[in-house]
Amino acid sequence: MTEGIISFNDWSKVDLRVAKILKVEDIECADKLYKLTVDLGKEFGKRTVCAGIKKYYNSEDLKNKKIILVQNLQPRTLRGIESQGMILAAVNKQETEVVLISPEKDMEVGSKVR
């Protein structure tokens, strides 16, 4: 198999969901990270996610924004905070622009992305 290519079986393990950002908090001594509280609906509830997007978004612009979240990613501790997922974003080659991936139209939180 070609390096970097994943199988369909591997891809099918990734669970992408629509989530809504409820709360945005600064993390002490972290100039890139926000601590986000996101809502994934009845099935998955609320989660804490750390995201390195502080340089690209102010906290007010993120509140109530719907985004796409990898909900079944193994938790990882960043700056002492357990991050329970990963938000998806597009990043240009120079990493000077970051744009969060969000549904084109309003979608219910928890909706599966296929």
Secondary structure, DSSP 8 states (H G I E B T S, - for coil): --TT---HHHHHT--EEEEEEEEEEE-TT-SS-EEEEEE--TTT-EEEEEES-TTT--HHHHTT-EEEEETTS--EEETTEEE--EE-EEE-TTS--EEE---SS---TT-EE-
